[in-house]
Amino acid sequence: MPEGQRAPVSPRAALSALDTGSSEPTACPPTPGSPEPPAPWRGSVRASVPQKLAEALSSQYGLNVFVAGLLLLLAWAVHASGVGKSDLLCFLTALMLLQLLWMLWYVGRSAAHRRLIRLKDTHAGARWLRGSITLFAVITIILGCLKIGYFIGFSECLSAAEGVFPVTHAVHTLLQVYFLWGHAKDIIQSFKTLERFGVIHSVFTNLLLWANSVLNESKHQLNEHKERLITLGFGNITIELDDHTPPCNCTPPTLCSAISHGIYYLYPFNIEYQILASTMLYVLWKNIGRKMDSHPHQKIQFKFHGVAVGSALGLAVLAATIGVVVVYLIQIGRSKSKSESALIMFYLYATAVLILMGAGGLVGILIYRLDEQSLDESKNPARKLDTDLLVGTASGSWLLSWGSILAILCAEARPSYTWYNLPYSILVIAEKSIQNLFIIESTHRQPEVSEDIRTVRVVMVCNGSATSLASCCLKSGAVTGDVAPQGSEMPPAGNGNMCLREGDDKEERSREWPPGPAGHPRFLQSNTKGRVLRNIAAFLFLCNISLWIPPAFGCRPEYDNGLEEIVFGFEPWIIVVNLAMPFSIFYRMHAAASLFEVYCKI
């Protein structure tokens, strides 16, 4: 008989093997056309020593590029002698051009070998993630067009670098989005050393572009804060404005003013684009040389059914957020009483939202605690990075919250509105901790598959012939385990259909499934559990989008509260806010992306 084929196993032989207690269980023969079972998941094979050295060397190269760029950014921000904005832009433009050359080489080489079978990481570069980065990239290109218009208006006193940079950035954005759509899932196995340097260069180039956007946006927010302080009469803690305004006039002035304001409203989307690109490229770098085994991947699908409650509550929070932000930006800085009213309104709104989010996260964690389901411990660079980013970026908010708590406790005089900041700061710490636990456990959950499939061989005897589990049990409506699928009824034992389970040194037994709804209590419970978890994920997703909006568009009570600046000093507290706020803003967007994945996975 040809290799790979087996003689058919008769029902009598199968039952005989079970009755004799044979240590070698009789396996069901595969049905025609049925796929071979996947190989067991063994994780990544340890890389060779040269590749480990290449990984270490490339990471050190990237860190040195990043540190050099950060120092150049700092030198420009503090007006260091001999360092101008043109020097910074030339450095960033050179980094982008070098990345463009590498991406063109990689895309060209991949196109030349497109017929070769390439390994793919199914967890990396999800379609919804690439769609999100495409949306942010479009807004980034619009931002580049506004910068080109700004350069044309002030062309008399701006260097050529300020005109070349937005053009290069637009081209860089277009090619990078194309690259991520086509190659974010790649597991590179050739030219690994060269590719490590190319990918890590791309990672830190995007991080430097992110830091440049954060610095520009923070300086704009700080200038607005100083102007409000001057209006409110706090001249003793206010230093001169630092807006890097060109020393010449723009023509026409109305258009130039509109372009200048529009640029800063688009910076939040540009910031999210750069950090998302960095994370996707980092996963690509971690996958270089990775050995992949055949492992089933659960296809993530978006379904809107059954989440009306969570969506309605989330949309209500989103609508309230937009109203609060509009009122806050109108009232803050007008007068002392209006500023205090705006702060109290924000703290009450945020406290209510955080309480609801914390309660939802606790309910989700409680459901998981009551559910005895194993966790997925397989190696997954994308999932590990998501977890690290959740905890790492949450530390920005925790830093600001603990600063506010200490300021309230240590201040000599406490205006009445500052007491609303105390519960708000405590809830920020608690809510992010709870939400992180919920997201991490959700992303590590195994798909709901019976454990017997992994540990027990199943022999099916259906209508007098031995067949595979898939072709017999599923036809008769039976599932190996403790529950049957929804809407299926097992035929009575008299029909000649029975499932025999064989374990190591365990007595086989025949199972009869009770018909009707009484036979499915656990499935109905699981269905209810999934519906509740989907509503929680939908609600938290919309709430995180809502809480991303206020700080991204200028609603920052950490600036306007005033108490922290009195306790810690104006400049030290402003430095803390400028360092922590970008991470706090990114946390909300990253948490929203993770919750969307959780929603699709449940």
Solvent accessible surface area in square Angstrom, and as a share of the most:
residue,aa,sasa,rsa
1,M,162,0.72
2,P,88,0.55
3,E,178,0.80
4,G,78,0.75
5,Q,114,0.51
6,R,154,0.56
7,A,61,0.48
8,P,120,0.76
9,V,41,0.24
10,S,54,0.35
11,P,34,0.21
12,R,199,0.73
13,A,50,0.39
14,A,0,0.00
15,L,60,0.30
16,S,55,0.36
17,A,24,0.19
18,L,23,0.11
19,D,121,0.62
20,T,103,0.60
21,G,61,0.59
22,S,49,0.32
23,S,101,0.65
24,E,133,0.60
25,P,38,0.24
26,T,30,0.18
27,A,33,0.25
28,C,27,0.16
29,P,28,0.17
30,P,79,0.50
31,T,33,0.19
32,P,138,0.87
33,G,84,0.81
34,S,42,0.27
35,P,123,0.77
36,E,139,0.62
37,P,110,0.69
38,P,77,0.49
39,A,45,0.35
40,P,98,0.62
41,W,64,0.22
42,R,164,0.60
43,G,7,0.07
44,S,34,0.22
45,V,96,0.55
46,R,215,0.78
47,A,35,0.27
48,S,63,0.40
49,V,108,0.62
50,P,90,0.56
51,Q,30,0.13
52,K,102,0.43
53,L,119,0.59
54,A,10,0.08
55,E,38,0.17
56,A,46,0.36
57,L,107,0.53
58,S,0,0.00
59,S,30,0.19
60,Q,99,0.44
61,Y,75,0.28
62,G,0,0.00
63,L,93,0.46
64,N,101,0.52
65,V,20,0.12
66,F,39,0.16
67,V,79,0.45
68,A,51,0.39
69,G,0,0.00
70,L,68,0.34
71,L,109,0.54
72,L,41,0.20
73,L,9,0.05
74,L,102,0.51
75,A,20,0.15
76,W,12,0.04
77,A,20,0.15
78,V,95,0.55
79,H,112,0.50
80,A,37,0.28
81,S,114,0.73
82,G,80,0.77
83,V,42,0.24
84,G,28,0.27
85,K,68,0.29
86,S,37,0.24
87,D,64,0.33
88,L,0,0.00
89,L,7,0.04
90,C,74,0.44
91,F,58,0.24
92,L,1,0.01
93,T,15,0.09
94,A,57,0.44
95,L,15,0.08
96,M,0,0.00
97,L,89,0.44
98,L,92,0.46
99,Q,1,0.00
100,L,17,0.08
101,L,117,0.58
102,W,25,0.09
103,M,0,0.00
104,L,101,0.50
105,W,97,0.34
106,Y,3,0.01
107,V,27,0.15
108,G,39,0.38
109,R,33,0.12
110,S,8,0.05
111,A,48,0.37
112,A,77,0.59
113,H,82,0.37
114,R,177,0.65
115,R,225,0.82
116,L,111,0.55
117,I,175,0.89
118,R,78,0.29
119,L,77,0.38
120,K,88,0.37
121,D,0,0.00
122,T,64,0.37
123,H,69,0.31
124,A,3,0.02
125,G,8,0.08
126,A,25,0.19
127,R,173,0.63
128,W,56,0.20
129,L,32,0.16
130,R,23,0.08
131,G,32,0.31
132,S,39,0.25
133,I,0,0.00
134,T,46,0.27
135,L,110,0.55
136,F,16,0.07
137,A,4,0.03
138,V,77,0.44
139,I,28,0.14
140,T,4,0.02
141,I,40,0.20
142,I,87,0.44
143,L,4,0.02
144,G,5,0.05
145,C,76,0.46
146,L,46,0.23
147,K,40,0.17
148,I,52,0.26
149,G,22,0.22
150,Y,51,0.19
151,F,47,0.20
152,I,117,0.60
153,G,14,0.13
154,F,21,0.09
155,S,57,0.36
156,E,156,0.70
157,C,44,0.27
158,L,29,0.14
159,S,46,0.30
160,A,73,0.56
161,A,16,0.12
162,E,32,0.14
163,G,10,0.10
164,V,78,0.45
165,F,9,0.04
166,P,2,0.01
167,V,76,0.44
168,T,13,0.08
169,H,16,0.07
170,A,23,0.18
171,V,76,0.44
172,H,0,0.00
173,T,0,0.00
174,L,109,0.54
175,L,31,0.15
176,Q,0,0.00
177,V,18,0.10
178,Y,132,0.50
179,F,0,0.00
180,L,0,0.00
181,W,88,0.31
182,G,44,0.42
183,H,26,0.12
184,A,4,0.03
185,K,51,0.22
186,D,4,0.02
187,I,7,0.03
188,I,9,0.05
189,Q,67,0.30
190,S,49,0.32
191,F,118,0.49
192,K,45,0.19
193,T,65,0.38
194,L,90,0.45
195,E,0,0.00
196,R,7,0.03
197,F,56,0.23
198,G,8,0.08
199,V,0,0.00
200,I,4,0.02
201,H,8,0.04
202,S,0,0.00
203,V,7,0.04
204,F,22,0.09
205,T,0,0.00
206,N,0,0.00
207,L,34,0.17
208,L,0,0.00
209,L,4,0.02
210,W,27,0.10
211,A,14,0.11
212,N,9,0.05
213,S,6,0.04
214,V,18,0.10
215,L,40,0.20
216,N,18,0.09
217,E,8,0.04
218,S,8,0.05
219,K,27,0.11
220,H,38,0.17
221,Q,15,0.07
222,L,28,0.14
223,N,13,0.07
224,E,59,0.26
225,H,1,0.00
226,K,5,0.02
227,E,88,0.40
228,R,37,0.13
229,L,12,0.06
230,I,96,0.49
231,T,90,0.52
232,L,52,0.26
233,G,61,0.59
234,F,78,0.33
235,G,50,0.48
236,N,137,0.70
237,I,49,0.25
238,T,26,0.15
239,I,82,0.42
240,E,151,0.68
241,L,71,0.36
242,D,38,0.20
243,D,79,0.41
244,H,62,0.28
245,T,87,0.51
246,P,15,0.10
247,P,127,0.80
248,C,30,0.18
249,N,135,0.69
250,C,11,0.07
251,T,105,0.61
252,P,74,0.46
253,P,97,0.61
254,T,112,0.65
255,L,98,0.49
256,C,9,0.05
257,S,54,0.35
258,A,63,0.49
259,I,19,0.10
260,S,32,0.21
261,H,103,0.46
262,G,22,0.21
263,I,13,0.07
264,Y,59,0.22
265,Y,125,0.48
266,L,36,0.18
267,Y,8,0.03
268,P,5,0.03
269,F,44,0.18
270,N,2,0.01
271,I,15,0.07
272,E,0,0.00
273,Y,0,0.00
274,Q,0,0.00
275,I,16,0.08
276,L,11,0.05
277,A,0,0.00
278,S,4,0.03
279,T,20,0.11
280,M,8,0.03
281,L,0,0.00
282,Y,71,0.27
283,V,10,0.06
284,L,0,0.00
285,W,14,0.05
286,K,81,0.34
287,N,0,0.00
288,I,6,0.03
289,G,12,0.11
290,R,18,0.07
291,K,94,0.40
292,M,46,0.20
293,D,29,0.15
294,S,69,0.45
295,H,69,0.31
296,P,87,0.55
297,H,73,0.32
298,Q,71,0.31
299,K,157,0.66
300,I,53,0.27
301,Q,94,0.42
302,F,116,0.48
303,K,131,0.55
304,F,130,0.54
305,H,152,0.68
306,G,25,0.24
307,V,1,0.01
308,A,76,0.59
309,V,102,0.59
310,G,3,0.03
311,S,12,0.08
312,A,61,0.47
313,L,93,0.46
314,G,0,0.00
315,L,99,0.49
316,A,61,0.47
317,V,14,0.08
318,L,40,0.20
319,A,67,0.52
320,A,49,0.38
321,T,0,0.00
322,I,93,0.47
323,G,36,0.34
324,V,16,0.09
325,V,11,0.06
326,V,76,0.44
327,V,65,0.37
328,Y,0,0.00
329,L,68,0.34
330,I,92,0.47
331,Q,54,0.24
332,I,12,0.06
333,G,8,0.08
334,R,158,0.58
335,S,42,0.27
336,K,134,0.57
337,S,74,0.48
338,K,94,0.40
339,S,8,0.05
340,E,47,0.21
341,S,65,0.42
342,A,1,0.01
343,L,3,0.01
344,I,48,0.24
345,M,54,0.24
346,F,10,0.04
347,Y,3,0.01
348,L,99,0.49
349,Y,25,0.09
350,A,1,0.01
351,T,24,0.14
352,A,54,0.42
353,V,8,0.05
354,L,3,0.01
355,I,93,0.47
356,L,91,0.45
357,M,2,0.01
358,G,10,0.09
359,A,52,0.40
360,G,12,0.12
361,G,1,0.01
362,L,97,0.48
363,V,69,0.40
364,G,0,0.00
365,I,26,0.13
366,L,105,0.52
367,I,29,0.15
368,Y,11,0.04
369,R,142,0.52
370,L,139,0.69
371,D,37,0.19
372,E,178,0.80
373,Q,43,0.19
374,S,49,0.31
375,L,73,0.36
376,D,20,0.10
377,E,138,0.62
378,S,19,0.12
379,K,126,0.54
380,N,14,0.07
381,P,23,0.14
382,A,15,0.11
383,R,25,0.09
384,K,136,0.58
385,L,24,0.12
386,D,41,0.21
387,T,29,0.17
388,D,73,0.38
389,L,35,0.17
390,L,1,0.01
391,V,70,0.40
392,G,40,0.39
393,T,7,0.04
394,A,0,0.00
395,S,54,0.35
396,G,6,0.05
397,S,6,0.04
398,W,57,0.20
399,L,93,0.46
400,L,9,0.05
401,S,7,0.05
402,W,135,0.47
403,G,9,0.09
404,S,5,0.03
405,I,14,0.07
406,L,87,0.43
407,A,0,0.00
408,I,1,0.00
409,L,105,0.52
410,C,87,0.52
411,A,8,0.06
412,E,179,0.80
413,A,77,0.59
414,R,89,0.32
415,P,57,0.36
416,S,85,0.55
417,Y,25,0.09
418,T,0,0.00
419,W,115,0.40
420,Y,82,0.31
421,N,5,0.03
422,L,40,0.20
423,P,58,0.36
424,Y,34,0.13
425,S,1,0.01
426,I,89,0.45
427,L,40,0.20
428,V,12,0.07
429,I,34,0.17
430,A,41,0.32
431,E,4,0.02
432,K,3,0.01
433,S,43,0.28
434,I,31,0.15
435,Q,3,0.01
436,N,7,0.04
437,L,108,0.54
438,F,0,0.00
439,I,1,0.01
440,I,44,0.22
441,E,22,0.10
442,S,4,0.03
443,T,18,0.10
444,H,39,0.18
445,R,18,0.07
446,Q,34,0.15
447,P,53,0.34
448,E,114,0.51
449,V,93,0.53
450,S,34,0.22
451,E,92,0.41
452,D,30,0.15
453,I,94,0.48
454,R,159,0.58
455,T,106,0.62
456,V,26,0.15
457,R,130,0.47
458,V,18,0.11
459,V,3,0.02
460,M,1,0.01
461,V,11,0.06
462,C,15,0.09
463,N,124,0.63
464,G,55,0.53
465,S,53,0.34
466,A,16,0.12
467,T,40,0.23
468,S,16,0.11
469,L,51,0.25
470,A,61,0.48
471,S,25,0.16
472,C,4,0.02
473,C,0,0.00
474,L,114,0.56
475,K,171,0.72
476,S,20,0.13
477,G,12,0.12
478,A,1,0.01
479,V,47,0.27
480,T,13,0.08
481,G,7,0.07
482,D,90,0.46
483,V,43,0.25
484,A,4,0.03
485,P,50,0.32
486,Q,111,0.49
487,G,76,0.73
488,S,22,0.14
489,E,110,0.49
490,M,25,0.11
491,P,38,0.24
492,P,93,0.59
493,A,54,0.42
494,G,78,0.75
495,N,81,0.41
496,G,43,0.41
497,N,26,0.13
498,M,66,0.30
499,C,22,0.13
500,L,16,0.08
501,R,45,0.17
502,E,18,0.08
503,G,19,0.18
504,D,126,0.65
505,D,152,0.79
506,K,146,0.62
507,E,154,0.69
508,E,38,0.17
509,R,128,0.47
510,S,64,0.41
511,R,74,0.27
512,E,132,0.59
513,W,41,0.14
514,P,79,0.50
515,P,91,0.58
516,G,17,0.17
517,P,114,0.72
518,A,87,0.68
519,G,11,0.11
520,H,19,0.08
521,P,86,0.54
522,R,141,0.51
523,F,61,0.26
524,L,88,0.44
525,Q,130,0.58
526,S,33,0.21
527,N,53,0.27
528,T,72,0.42
529,K,35,0.15
530,G,10,0.09
531,R,93,0.34
532,V,56,0.32
533,L,5,0.03
534,R,45,0.16
535,N,24,0.12
536,I,17,0.08
537,A,0,0.00
538,A,13,0.10
539,F,15,0.06
540,L,0,0.00
541,F,57,0.24
542,L,26,0.13
543,C,0,0.00
544,N,0,0.00
545,I,41,0.21
546,S,0,0.00
547,L,19,0.10
548,W,12,0.04
549,I,31,0.16
550,P,2,0.01
551,P,20,0.13
552,A,3,0.02
553,F,47,0.19
554,G,5,0.05
555,C,1,0.01
556,R,5,0.02
557,P,5,0.03
558,E,28,0.12
559,Y,2,0.01
560,D,23,0.12
561,N,1,0.01
562,G,20,0.19
563,L,5,0.03
564,E,2,0.01
565,E,4,0.02
566,I,128,0.65
567,V,55,0.32
568,F,77,0.32
569,G,25,0.24
570,F,19,0.08
571,E,93,0.42
572,P,72,0.45
573,W,5,0.02
574,I,8,0.04
575,I,102,0.52
576,V,45,0.26
577,V,0,0.00
578,N,37,0.19
579,L,116,0.58
580,A,3,0.02
581,M,6,0.03
582,P,13,0.08
583,F,88,0.37
584,S,17,0.11
585,I,17,0.09
586,F,5,0.02
587,Y,0,0.00
588,R,13,0.05
589,M,22,0.10
590,H,11,0.05
591,A,0,0.00
592,A,1,0.01
593,A,18,0.14
594,S,5,0.03
595,L,0,0.00
596,F,46,0.19
597,E,46,0.20
598,V,1,0.01
599,Y,12,0.05
600,C,14,0.09
601,K,44,0.19
602,I,60,0.30
